Amino acid sequence: MKPYDSASKMMLLIFFTAYFDFIEFVIATFYMPKYDLLYSALSPTAETRFGGRIIIITALICHFILKIKILKHQFYSLIIIGICLIIIITPEILVQSKDVSFGEFLVSHLLILGYLVFMAMTDVVEKYLIEFNFLNPFFILTFESIFGFILISIYSAGENPFKDIKRIYGESSAGEFA
């Protein structure tokens, strides 16, 4: 089977998946804990409970970008998921608005939404590469990891990423460290 795209376009798409994954990592690892938004404005299970958003986002991206049809049963499932999300989010807004400011609450929801959008974009690009260009998933993962390593190396160039590992190694015996 012949792929739809050239090798350079496929490598660019693989780079984008690595970049989207990198942005997910940065949001989840640096911004949410840095501002302590996930635990102050939301409950610790909020990301999991609001995960239905990713289904809706992925379905819409697949429909509008990849031109994949949403059939009736899928459309009704998305409506049911949307209704359930509204049922989950409404009490969250009512209860959490008393504990924290609305600004913190909104920023935390936007961070989670951004995290989920980048996760959906990663999934959609990988789906495109597998279904339309017939790439081996292991090939995609290999090059995603190479690009991801390069992006992480550039991002952490100013910091010593091994300082915590050195600290734990110095404080522990070899068996505890292993």
C-alpha positions in Angstrom: 0.0 0.0 0.0 1.3 3.4 -1.0 1.3 6.2 1.6 -0.6 9.4 0.8 2.2 11.7 2.0 5.9 12.1 1.3 8.5 11.0 3.7 9.3 14.5 4.8 5.7 15.3 5.6 5.4 12.1 7.6 8.5 13.0 9.6 7.1 16.5 10.2 3.8 15.0 11.4 5.8 12.7 13.7 7.7 15.7 15.0 4.3 17.4 15.7 3.2 14.4 17.7 6.4 14.6 19.7 5.9 18.3 20.2 2.2 17.9 21.3 3.3 15.2 23.7 6.1 17.5 25.0 3.5 20.3 25.6 1.3 17.9 27.5 4.3 17.0 29.6 5.2 20.6 30.3 1.6 21.5 31.3 1.2 18.5 33.6 4.7 18.6 35.1 5.6 22.3 35.4 2.6 24.5 35.2 -0.1 22.6 37.2 2.2 21.9 40.2 4.0 25.3 40.0 0.8 27.2 40.5 -0.7 24.4 42.6 -3.8 24.9 40.6 -4.8 21.2 40.2 -5.1 20.7 43.9 -6.3 24.2 45.0 -9.0 24.8 42.4 -9.9 21.3 41.5 -10.1 18.0 43.2 -7.2 15.5 42.5 -9.5 13.4 40.4 -10.7 16.2 38.2 -8.5 15.4 35.3 -9.9 11.8 35.2 -13.5 12.9 35.7 -13.3 15.5 33.0 -11.6 13.0 30.6 -14.8 12.8 28.6 -13.7 16.1 27.1 -11.0 14.3 25.3 -13.5 12.0 23.6 -15.5 14.9 22.3 -12.4 16.9 21.3 -10.9 13.9 19.5 -14.2 13.1 17.7 -14.5 16.8 16.5 -10.9 16.9 15.3 -11.3 13.6 13.5 -14.5 14.8 11.9 -13.3 18.3 10.8 -9.7 17.6 10.0 -9.6 14.0 8.9 -13.1 14.1 7.4 -14.2 11.0 9.2 -17.9 10.7 9.4 -19.6 10.7 12.8 -22.4 8.1 12.5 -25.7 8.4 14.4 -24.8 6.1 17.3 -21.5 8.0 17.7 -23.3 11.3 17.6 -25.7 10.2 20.3 -22.9 8.9 22.4 -21.1 12.3 22.2 -24.3 14.0 23.2 -24.7 11.7 26.2 -21.0 12.2 27.2 -21.5 16.0 26.8 -24.6 15.9 29.1 -22.7 13.8 31.7 -19.8 16.3 31.6 -22.2 19.2 32.2 -23.7 17.2 35.1 -20.2 16.7 36.5 -18.9 20.2 35.9 -21.9 22.1 37.3 -21.5 20.9 40.9 -17.8 21.3 40.6 -18.3 25.0 39.7 -20.9 25.5 42.5 -18.8 23.8 45.2 -15.3 25.0 44.2 -16.3 28.6 43.6 -16.7 29.0 47.4 -13.2 27.7 48.2 -11.1 29.4 45.6 -11.3 32.4 43.3 -13.0 32.0 40.0 -9.8 33.1 38.2 -7.8 30.2 39.7 -10.7 27.8 38.9 -10.9 29.0 35.3 -7.1 28.8 34.8 -7.0 25.3 36.2 -9.8 24.2 33.8 -8.1 25.9 30.9 -4.8 24.1 31.7 -6.6 20.8 31.8 -8.5 21.6 28.6 -5.2 22.5 26.9 -3.6 19.3 28.2 -6.5 17.3 26.8 -6.5 19.2 23.4 -2.8 18.4 22.9 -3.4 14.8 23.9 -6.2 14.6 21.3 -4.0 16.2 18.7 -1.4 13.6 19.3 -3.9 10.8 19.0 -5.4 12.2 15.8 -2.0 12.7 14.1 -1.0 9.2 15.0 -4.3 7.8 13.7 -3.7 9.7 10.4 -0.1 8.3 10.1 -1.2 4.8 10.8 -4.5 4.7 8.8 -3.6 6.9 5.8 0.1 6.5 5.5 0.3 2.9 6.7 3.2 3.6 9.1 4.3 1.0 11.6 3.3 2.2 15.1 6.7 1.2 16.4 8.4 3.3 13.8 6.2 6.3 14.9 7.0 5.7 18.5 10.7 5.4 17.8 10.9 8.8 16.0 8.6 10.4 18.5 10.9 9.4 21.3 13.9 10.7 19.4 12.2 14.1 18.8 10.9 14.1 22.4 14.4 13.5 23.7 15.7 16.5 21.6 12.9 18.7 22.8 13.4 17.8 26.5 17.1 18.3 26.1 16.6 21.8 24.7 14.0 22.6 27.4 16.1 21.5 30.3 19.4 22.8 29.0 19.5 25.5 31.7 18.8 23.1 34.5 20.5 20.0 35.9 17.9 17.3 35.3 19.9 14.8 37.4 20.2 16.8 40.7 17.3 14.9 42.4 18.8 11.6 41.2 22.2 12.5 42.6 20.6 13.6 45.9 18.7 10.3 46.3 21.8 8.4 45.3 23.8 10.2 48.0 21.1 9.6 50.7 20.4 6.0 49.9 22.3 2.7 49.9 22.8 1.0 46.6 20.0 -1.4 47.2 17.5 1.3 48.2 18.5 3.4 45.2 18.0 0.5 42.8 
